Amino acid sequence: MKIAGTDLGREPLLLAPMENVSDASFRYICKEYGADMMFTEFVSADGLIRDVYKSREKLVIADRERPIGIQIYGHIPEALLQAAVIAQEACPDVIDINFGCPKNKIAKRGAGSGWLRDPGGMVDITRRLVQAVKVPVTVKTRLGWDEESIIIEDLAEALQDAGIAALTIHGRTRTQMYKGEADWTPIARVRANPRMHIPIIGNGDICTPQQARYAFDTYGVDGIMIGRASFGHPWLFREIRHYLQTGQELPPMGVAERVSLAKRHLAKSIEVKGERVGVLEMRRHLNSYFKGLPEFKPVRLKLVTENDPQQLFFILDYIAEKWG
């Protein structure tokens, strides 16, 4: 699969843009475990044009992360255009427009999946943004606003005609949020449309290697984007790739290897964000790395309340000794 001039190979696996998750330290780990392309946390257009530090910080990308996309969101067309030009300065491989986030604080303002209530405006701003930047532009969106307005088939054609280089489709409507099951059937219809020539990437509920194999075989997508399933499980990319290539499952990752991974992730988070913020932002990950261990609740509580990095490393060593 190619996005403009970027060749991602056959059946690529992409890390989704996720707020407060797909930061530089998490991307570092996901790349190590085989993500073929990654995206930054989604970045506020308003924050970028006001030069807000937290928004600017999200534009920092490293060469080892490539290919990588910067995703921006907003509800004001001119702000989106200005933000895209600013994001371009970071030299991403693509700029992705977030037309899919269902969160109330974003969608109800008309940003993210809120654009699905104005498909004409969505296509217009996409066309203008494509013309405003020199890097390829991609889009991530959903099937429609609700079950009564599933517009993705016509919308996909219009977005392609506006000049995008690839389209990622999450198999839910905005009103579904993340409830129920993702419906990949409309995604398959988009892919089967003879007018469509850009890559179509499927997203939603890919949690196992078997589900990934089924999605490629049944729905014909060019690539798969993995979001929430990678949280606390970044080695999922390695497991899926192995299964796609061999048809065999890898053995479950042992506790000792998970501890080693958690240590590297923690060290990277501190390196990137400093000791205080690096520790705070690792809590959500440390809370997830050791799911399923028996009688683990007291240790988990320590992992998510300890502020001293050295103590956290001691706790991780204890986990390896007791459960490894």
Residue pairs with C-beta under 8 A, 6 or more apart in sequence:
1 7
1 8
1 9
1 10
1 11
1 12
1 199
1 222
1 223
2 8
2 199
3 37
3 67
3 93
3 94
3 136
3 138
3 165
3 166
3 199
4 94
4 136
4 165
5 136
6 37
6 67
6 93
6 94
6 136
8 14
8 36
8 37
8 67
8 223
9 36
11 216
11 223
11 224
11 244
12 36
12 37
12 222
12 223
12 224
13 34
13 35
13 36
13 212
13 223
13 224
13 225
13 226
13 237
13 240
13 241
14 35
14 36
14 37
14 38
14 39
14 168
14 201
14 223
14 224
14 225
14 226
15 22
15 27
15 30
15 35
15 37
15 38
15 39
15 225
15 226
15 227
15 230
15 237
16 22
16 39
16 140
16 203
16 225
16 226
16 227
16 230
17 39
17 40
17 41
17 42
17 69
17 71
17 96
17 98
17 140
18 41
18 42
18 227
18 228
18 231
19 41
19 42
20 41
20 281
20 284
21 41
21 231
21 284
22 30
22 38
22 39
22 40
22 41
23 41
23 58
23 269
23 272
23 273
23 281
24 60
24 61
24 62
24 65
24 268
24 272
25 265
25 268
25 269
25 271
25 272
25 273
25 278
25 281
25 282
26 234
26 265
26 285
27 35
27 38
27 40
27 65
27 68
28 64
28 65
28 265
28 268
29 234
29 261
29 264
29 265
29 268
30 38
30 230
30 234
30 237
31 38
31 64
31 65
33 234
33 235
33 236
33 237
33 238
34 237
34 238
34 240
34 241
35 226
35 237
36 67
36 223
37 67
37 68
37 69
37 93
37 223
38 65
38 67
38 68
38 69
39 68
39 69
39 70
39 71
39 96
40 58
40 59
40 61
40 68
40 69
40 70
40 71
40 92
41 58
41 71
42 71
42 72
42 73
42 98
42 101
43 55
43 58
43 59
43 70
43 71
43 72
43 73
43 83
43 87
44 52
44 55
44 72
44 73
44 74
44 83
45 72
45 73
45 74
45 76
45 79
45 80
45 82
45 83
45 84
46 74
46 76
46 79
46 83
47 54
47 55
47 56
48 55
48 56
48 59
48 72
48 82
48 83
48 86
48 87
49 79
49 82
49 83
49 86
58 70
59 70
59 86
59 87
59 89
59 90
60 90
61 68
61 70
61 90
61 91
61 92
66 93
67 93
67 94
68 92
68 93
69 92
69 93
69 94
69 95
69 96
69 138
70 87
70 90
70 92
70 94
70 95
70 96
71 95
71 96
71 97
71 98
71 140
72 80
72 83
72 84
72 87
72 95
72 96
72 97
72 98
73 97
73 98
73 101
73 106
73 111
73 112
74 80
74 83
74 111
75 109
75 110
75 111
75 114
75 115
77 121
77 124
77 125
77 128
80 97
80 125
80 129
81 125
81 128
81 129
81 132
84 95
84 129
84 132
84 133
84 137
85 132
85 133
87 95
87 133
88 95
88 133
88 134
88 135
91 135
92 135
93 135
93 136
94 135
94 136
94 137
94 138
94 165
94 166
95 129
95 133
95 135
95 136
95 137
95 138
96 137
96 138
96 139
96 140
96 168
97 125
97 126
97 129
97 137
97 138
97 139
97 140
98 111
98 112
98 140
99 112
99 113
99 115
99 116
99 122
99 139
99 140
99 141
99 142
100 112
100 113
100 140
100 141
100 142
100 168
100 170
101 107
101 111
101 112
101 113
102 112
102 113
102 142
102 172
102 174
102 175
102 176
102 177
102 178
103 112
106 112
106 113
106 114
107 113
107 114
107 174
108 114
110 117
110 118
113 141
113 142
113 145
113 174
114 174
115 121
115 122
115 125
115 141
116 122
116 141
116 142
116 144
116 145
116 149
116 151
116 174
117 145
119 151
119 154
119 155
119 158
122 141
122 155
122 159
123 155
123 158
123 159
123 161
123 162
124 162
126 137
126 139
126 159
126 162
126 163
126 164
127 162
127 163
129 137
130 137
130 162
130 163
130 164
131 163
136 164
136 165
136 166
137 163
137 164
137 165
138 164
138 165
138 166
138 167
138 168
139 159
139 164
139 166
139 167
139 168
140 167
140 168
140 169
140 170
140 203
140 225
141 152
141 155
141 159
141 167
141 168
141 169
141 170
142 152
142 169
142 170
142 171
142 172
142 173
142 174
143 150
143 151
143 152
143 169
143 170
143 171
143 172
143 173
143 183
143 186
144 150
144 151
144 152
144 173
144 174
145 173
145 174
145 175
146 173
146 174
146 175
147 173
147 175
149 173
150 173
150 186
152 169
152 186
152 187
152 190
153 186
153 189
153 190
153 193
156 167
156 169
156 190
156 193
156 196
156 200
157 193
157 195
157 196
159 167
160 167
160 195
160 196
160 197
160 198
164 198
165 198
165 199
166 198
166 199
166 200
166 201
166 222
167 190
167 198
167 199
167 200
167 201
168 201
168 202
168 203
168 225
169 186
169 187
169 190
169 200
169 201
169 202
169 203
170 182
170 203
170 204
171 182
171 183
171 184
171 186
171 187
171 202
171 203
171 204
171 205
172 178
172 179
172 180
172 182
172 183
172 204
178 228
181 205
182 203
182 204
182 205
184 202
184 204
184 215
184 218
184 219
184 221
185 219
187 200
187 202
187 219
187 221
188 218
188 219
188 220
188 221
190 196
190 200
191 200
191 219
191 220
191 221
191 222
192 220
199 222
199 223
200 221
200 222
201 221
201 222
201 223
201 224
201 225
202 215
202 219
202 221
202 223
202 224
202 225
203 224
203 225
203 226
203 227
205 211
205 229
206 212
206 215
206 224
206 226
206 229
206 240
207 229
207 236
208 240
209 239
209 240
209 242
209 243
209 244
209 249
210 243
212 224
212 240
212 243
212 244
213 243
213 244
215 221
215 224
216 224
216 244
224 240
226 236
226 237
226 240
229 236
230 236
230 237
231 284
231 285
231 288
232 285
232 287
232 288
232 289
232 291
233 288
234 261
235 253
235 261
238 250
239 249
239 250
242 248
242 249
242 250
243 249
243 250
253 261
254 324
255 290
255 293
255 319
255 320
255 323
255 324
256 320
256 324
258 289
258 290
259 316
259 317
259 319
259 320
259 324
260 320
261 289
262 285
262 286
262 289
262 290
262 316
263 313
263 316
265 282
265 285
266 278
266 279
266 282
266 286
266 309
266 312
266 313
266 316
269 278
269 279
269 281
269 282
270 278
270 279
270 309
271 278
272 278
273 281
275 309
276 307
278 309
279 306
279 307
279 308
279 309
279 312
282 312
283 303
283 304
286 303
286 304
286 312
287 300
287 303
287 304
290 296
290 299
290 300
290 319
290 323
293 319
293 323
296 323
299 315
299 318
299 319
302 315
303 312
303 315
306 312
306 315
